[in-house]
Amino acid sequence: MRFGLVMSLAWQDYRADARLSACAVLALVAVIAPLLVLFGLKFGLVSSLTERLERDPLVREIIPLGGGRFNAAFINELAQRPDVAFAIPRTRQIAATADLSVQAPQEAQQQAARVNVEMIPTAIQDPLLGAMTVPAGLDQIILSQTAAHKLGVKPGDWLDAAFTRQIAGQAEAQHTRVQVSGVLPLQAFPRDALFAPLALLEAAEDYRDGRAVPALGWAGDRARAGEQRVYPAFRLYAQTLNDVEPLRRYFADSDLLVSTQAAAIAQVQSLSRNLNIVFWVIAGLAVLGAFAAIAAGALAAVERKRHELSVLRLLGLSTGALLSFVMCQALYSGLIAAALGGVLYGLAERGLNLLFMQEPGEYASQLLLRHYLVALAALLGASALAAALGGWRVAHIEPAEGIRDV
């Protein structure tokens, strides 16, 4: 009850002294609003850059350089690592090509468009495919957008896939029918390519090595029965951006040279750290200034209202209650300043995002609800502490001062 009375008295006095109260609020707004804009720019810029990198699987790709010799067990072990999102073997690049053409009547096949594409193995959880259905079976493929455009096909269309080889100086070829189950967006893969199960790439490699491929009915010198296959490379994607550099070091320790986007990731992380330093230096200086202003205002208020406070002491309020009176007025200023600062930041955020937003869903400036709550708690805490330090002189006010000045 006593504290409620103190809050009510502090509010009535705060309203009666409206001009000085408004000055105190504006002084805080001049600190809060720029800090919110600065932190919003820092958080929005870094978050947008980080999310852009996270959305691009190619940034998390780790590409082995040079010819390696990897068996399926080793690549399966990589796929099971917690820092690996996807791993699959790759066949020899020179053997992983196909000539695609639209199936046409026999008399029109000579004029049918033919596009040479690279073959890329895929499987469940392939980051490049996203939510697309993974091809199942040797007759299902996903085309890149550039290849689909050149061929003029869409999902559901059938294509003729031709695989050529040279045997004793003679050119030979085998054909198989494949159905386009999907088309990748251009930003996912910008070159002419087809994505297919690993088995199709292995079949093409075996055929070009002169081996028989029973699954497709292609004849050859011998079939690969029970012989362990060795792969020269693999497709591998890190689970997160932070996993790219540890994986690079892991392969370096294994004497395997790889290519990564670690430098681009490090630049964004360095930018985040540098912006953090700049923000906290500016915020620290601004908060110290605001803290000093609140403390000085509280000290001045105690001196200016010494008579009124002595009367309250005469009426039975304790030193703690008088100090609460001063702190409540500082908290009122803090709450009003926080509301005004939030409104001004909201207007600034909208304008900055309209001016500088590059892609839908990205923000040049952005603050989350937790940021507002942390800023509000910090402002009220600093206001209360500064008012307590500035209003310590209420302890020296005697009740007799209220009688003496009557």
C-alpha positions in Angstrom: 0.0 0.0 0.0 2.8 2.4 0.9 4.6 1.7 -2.4 1.4 2.3 -4.4 1.0 5.6 -2.6 4.6 6.5 -3.5 4.1 5.6 -7.2 0.9 7.7 -7.3 2.5 10.7 -5.7 5.5 10.4 -8.0 3.2 10.3 -11.1 1.2 13.3 -10.0 4.4 15.3 -9.4 5.8 14.0 -12.7 2.7 15.3 -14.6 2.7 18.6 -12.7 6.4 19.1 -13.8 5.5 18.3 -17.4 8.1 20.5 -19.1 11.1 19.1 -17.2 9.7 15.6 -17.5 9.4 16.0 -21.3 13.1 17.2 -21.4 14.1 14.1 -19.5 12.2 11.9 -21.9 13.6 13.6 -25.1 17.1 13.2 -23.7 16.6 9.5 -23.3 15.0 9.2 -26.8 18.0 10.9 -28.3 20.1 8.0 -27.0 17.7 5.1 -27.4 16.5 5.6 -31.0 19.9 5.8 -32.7 21.1 2.8 -30.7 18.1 0.8 -31.8 18.7 1.8 -35.4 22.4 1.0 -35.2 21.7 -2.4 -33.6 18.9 -3.1 -36.1 21.3 -2.4 -39.0 23.9 -4.6 -37.5 21.6 -7.5 -36.7 19.6 -7.2 -40.0 22.7 -7.0 -42.2 24.6 -9.8 -40.6 21.4 -12.0 -40.3 20.6 -11.5 -44.0 24.1 -12.3 -45.2 24.3 -15.3 -43.0 20.8 -16.6 -44.1 21.8 -16.0 -47.7 24.9 -18.2 -47.2 22.9 -20.8 -45.3 20.3 -21.0 -48.1 22.9 -21.5 -50.7 24.1 -25.2 -50.5 27.0 -24.4 -52.7 28.6 -22.4 -49.9 28.6 -25.5 -47.7 30.0 -27.7 -50.5 33.4 -29.3 -50.0 35.0 -30.4 -53.2 38.0 -32.8 -53.3 40.7 -31.7 -55.6 42.9 -34.1 -57.6 42.2 -37.7 -58.2 41.5 -39.8 -55.1 40.7 -43.4 -54.4 37.7 -43.7 -52.1 35.6 -46.8 -51.4 31.9 -46.7 -50.6 32.5 -47.5 -46.9 34.7 -44.4 -46.4 32.1 -42.1 -48.0 29.3 -43.7 -46.0 31.4 -43.0 -42.8 31.6 -39.3 -43.9 27.8 -39.2 -44.4 27.3 -40.4 -40.9 29.4 -37.6 -39.3 27.2 -35.1 -37.4 28.9 -32.1 -39.2 28.0 -33.6 -42.7 24.6 -33.0 -44.2 25.0 -35.0 -47.3 27.7 -37.2 -48.9 27.6 -39.4 -52.0 30.3 -40.9 -54.3 31.1 -39.5 -57.7 32.3 -41.4 -60.7 35.0 -40.2 -63.1 34.1 -36.8 -64.5 35.1 -37.8 -68.0 32.7 -40.7 -67.9 29.8 -38.8 -66.2 28.3 -37.2 -69.3 25.3 -38.0 -71.5 23.8 -36.7 -74.7 20.1 -35.9 -74.2 17.5 -35.5 -76.9 13.8 -35.3 -77.1 12.3 -38.6 -78.3 10.9 -38.0 -81.8 9.5 -40.2 -84.6 12.1 -42.2 -86.5 12.1 -39.8 -89.4 12.7 -36.7 -87.2 15.4 -38.1 -84.9 18.2 -36.7 -87.1 16.8 -33.1 -86.6 16.1 -33.6 -82.9 18.0 -31.2 -80.5 20.8 -32.9 -78.6 22.4 -31.5 -75.5 25.5 -32.8 -73.8 25.1 -32.6 -70.0 27.2 -33.6 -67.0 25.8 -36.3 -64.8 25.6 -35.6 -61.1 24.7 -38.3 -58.5 21.9 -37.6 -56.1 20.0 -39.2 -53.3 17.7 -38.5 -50.4 18.6 -35.3 -48.5 20.5 -33.7 -51.4 20.7 -30.0 -50.5 20.5 -28.9 -54.1 17.1 -30.7 -54.6 15.4 -29.1 -51.6 11.8 -30.3 -51.4 11.9 -32.0 -54.9 11.3 -35.7 -55.1 14.5 -37.6 -55.5 14.7 -39.7 -58.8 14.1 -43.4 -58.2 15.4 -46.0 -60.7 17.5 -45.8 -63.7 14.8 -44.1 -65.8 14.3 -41.1 -63.6 16.3 -37.8 -63.7 16.1 -34.2 -62.7 17.3 -31.6 -65.2 18.9 -28.3 -64.6 16.9 -25.3 -65.9 19.4 -24.5 -68.6 19.3 -28.0 -70.0 15.5 -28.2 -69.8 15.2 -24.9 -71.6 17.5 -26.0 -74.4 15.6 -29.2 -74.8 12.2 -27.6 -74.4 11.0 -30.2 -71.9 9.0 -30.1 -68.7 8.5 -32.6 -65.8 6.9 -35.8 -67.1 8.5 -35.7 -70.6 10.6 -38.5 -71.8 14.1 -38.1 -73.2 16.6 -40.3 -75.0 20.0 -40.5 -73.2 22.9 -41.6 -75.3 26.3 -42.8 -73.9 29.2 -43.0 -76.3 32.6 -44.7 -76.1 35.6 -45.5 -78.3 36.5 -49.2 -78.7 39.5 -50.0 -80.9 39.1 -46.7 -82.6 35.4 -47.3 -83.3 32.7 -45.1 -81.9 29.9 -46.9 -80.2 26.8 -45.8 -78.3 24.1 -47.1 -76.1 20.7 -45.5 -75.5 18.2 -45.6 -72.7 14.9 -43.8 -72.1 14.7 -41.4 -69.1 11.8 -39.4 -67.7 12.2 -35.8 -66.4 10.8 -36.0 -62.9 11.7 -32.3 -62.1 13.6 -29.2 -63.1 16.0 -27.5 -60.8 15.7 -23.7 -60.4 18.5 -21.7 -62.1 19.9 -20.5 -58.8 20.3 -24.1 -57.6 22.5 -25.1 -60.5 23.5 -22.8 -63.4 25.0 -25.4 -65.8 23.6 -28.1 -68.2 23.3 -31.2 -66.0 21.1 -34.1 -65.0 20.8 -35.4 -61.5 20.3 -39.1 -61.3 20.7 -42.1 -58.9 24.4 -43.2 -58.5 23.5 -46.4 -60.2 23.0 -44.7 -63.6 26.4 -43.0 -63.4 28.0 -46.3 -62.5 26.3 -47.9 -65.4 27.6 -45.2 -67.8 31.2 -45.6 -66.3 31.1 -49.4 -66.6 29.9 -49.2 -70.2 32.7 -46.7 -71.2 35.2 -49.0 -69.5 34.0 -51.8 -71.7 32.1 -53.7 -69.0 28.7 -55.2 -69.4 25.7 -53.5 -67.7 23.1 -56.2 -67.1 20.6 -53.8 -65.6 20.3 -52.0 -68.9 21.0 -54.9 -71.2 24.3 -53.5 -72.5 26.9 -56.0 -73.5 30.6 -55.8 -72.6 33.7 -57.8 -72.0 32.8 -58.7 -68.5 30.5 -57.6 -65.7 31.6 -56.1 -62.4 30.6 -59.0 -60.2 31.8 -58.8 -56.6 34.6 -56.3 -57.5 34.9 -53.4 -55.2 34.4 -50.1 -56.9 36.8 -47.2 -56.3 35.5 -43.7 -56.7 37.8 -40.7 -57.6 35.7 -38.1 -55.8 32.5 -37.4 -53.8 29.8 -34.8 -53.3 29.8 -33.5 -49.7 28.0 -30.7 -47.9 28.6 -29.5 -44.4 25.7 -29.4 -42.0 26.1 -25.7 -41.1 28.4 -22.8 -42.1 30.4 -23.3 -38.9 31.1 -26.9 -39.9 32.9 -26.0 -43.1 36.3 -25.0 -41.6 36.5 -28.0 -39.2 35.8 -30.3 -42.1 38.5 -28.6 -44.2 41.0 -29.1 -41.4 39.9 -32.8 -41.1 40.6 -33.4 -44.8 43.9 -31.5 -44.5 45.0 -33.7 -41.6 44.1 -36.7 -43.9 46.4 -35.3 -46.6 43.4 -34.6 -48.9 43.2 -31.3 -50.6 39.7 -29.8 -50.8 38.1 -26.6 -52.1 35.6 -24.8 -49.8 33.9 -21.4 -49.3 35.6 -21.0 -45.9 37.0 -17.6 -46.9 33.6 -16.2 -47.8 32.1 -17.6 -44.5 35.0 -16.1 -42.5 34.4 -12.7 -44.1 30.8 -12.7 -42.9 31.7 -13.9 -39.4 34.5 -11.3 -39.2 32.0 -8.6 -40.3 29.7 -9.7 -37.5 32.5 -9.5 -34.9 33.7 -6.1 -36.1 30.2 -4.7 -36.1 29.7 -6.1 -32.5 32.8 -4.2 -31.4 31.7 -1.0 -33.0 28.2 -1.3 -31.7 29.2 -2.0 -28.1 31.8 0.9 -28.1 29.1 3.3 -29.3 26.5 1.9 -27.0 28.8 2.0 -24.0 29.6 5.7 -24.5 25.9 6.5 -25.1 24.7 4.6 -22.1 27.4 6.3 -19.9 26.2 9.7 -21.1 22.5 8.8 -20.4 23.4 7.3 -17.0 25.2 10.5 -16.1 22.3 12.7 -17.3 19.7 10.6 -15.3 21.8 10.8 -12.2 22.4 14.5 -12.5 18.6 15.0 -13.2 17.7 13.0 -10.1 20.2 15.0 -8.0 18.8 18.3 -9.3 15.3 17.1 -8.7 16.1 16.3 -5.0 17.6 19.8 -4.5 14.7 21.5 -6.4 12.0 19.6 -4.5 13.8 19.5 -1.1 10.9 21.2 0.7 8.2 18.9 -0.8 10.3 15.8 0.1 10.8 17.0 3.6 7.0 17.4 4.0 6.7 13.8 2.8 9.3 12.8 5.4 7.3 14.7 8.0 4.2 12.8 7.0 6.0 9.5 7.8 7.6 8.4 4.6 11.0 6.7 5.1 14.2 7.3 3.3 13.6 4.2 1.2 10.2 5.5 0.2 11.6 8.9 -0.7 14.3 7.2 -2.8 11.6 5.1 -4.5 9.8 8.4 -5.3 12.8 9.6 -7.2 13.4 6.3 -8.9 9.7 6.0 -10.0 10.0 9.3 -11.8 13.1 8.1 -13.6 11.3 4.9 -14.5 8.4 6.8 -15.9 10.8 8.7 -18.2 12.4 5.5 -19.2 9.1 3.8 -20.1 7.9 6.8 -22.2 11.3 7.1 -23.8 11.3 3.4 -24.7 7.9 3.7 -26.3 8.8 6.7 -28.3 12.2 5.2 -29.3 10.5 2.0 -30.4 8.1 4.0 -32.6 10.9 6.0 -34.2 12.9 2.9 -34.8 9.9 1.2 -36.4 9.6 4.1 -38.8 13.3 4.1 -39.5 13.3 0.3 -40.0 10.5 0.4 -42.6 12.3 3.2 -44.5 15.7 1.5 -44.5 14.2 -1.9 -45.6 12.3 -0.2 -48.5 15.5 1.5 -49.6 18.1 -1.2 -49.2 16.3 -4.6 -49.3 17.8 -6.6 -52.1 15.9 -9.9 -52.0 12.4 -10.8 -50.7 12.6 -12.0 -47.1 15.9 -10.2 -46.3 16.2 -7.1 -44.1 18.7 -4.2 -44.0 17.4 -3.5 -40.5 15.6 -5.9 -38.2 15.0 -6.3 -34.5 13.3 -9.3 -32.8 10.9 -9.1 -29.9 13.6 -10.3 -27.5 15.8 -7.4 -28.6 13.1 -4.9 -27.6 12.6 -6.6 -24.2 16.4 -6.7 -23.5 16.7 -3.0 -24.4 13.7 -2.1 -22.2 15.1 -4.0 -19.3 18.5 -2.4 -19.7 17.0 1.0 -20.0 14.8 0.7 -16.9 17.6 -0.9 -14.9 20.0 1.9 -15.8 17.4 4.5 -15.1 16.6 3.1 -11.7 20.3 2.7 -10.7 21.2 6.2 -12.0 18.2 7.7 -10.1 19.2 5.8 -6.9 22.8 7.2 -7.1 21.7 10.7 -8.0 18.9 10.7 -5.3 21.0 9.5 -2.4 20.8 13.0 -0.9 17.2 12.3 0.2 18.7 10.5 3.1 19.9 13.9 4.4 16.5 15.6 4.3 15.1 16.2 7.8 11.4 16.4 8.6 12.1 19.7 10.4 12.9 21.3 7.0 9.2 21.0 6.0 8.2 22.9 9.2 10.9 25.5 9.0 9.9 26.7 5.6 6.2 26.9 6.4 
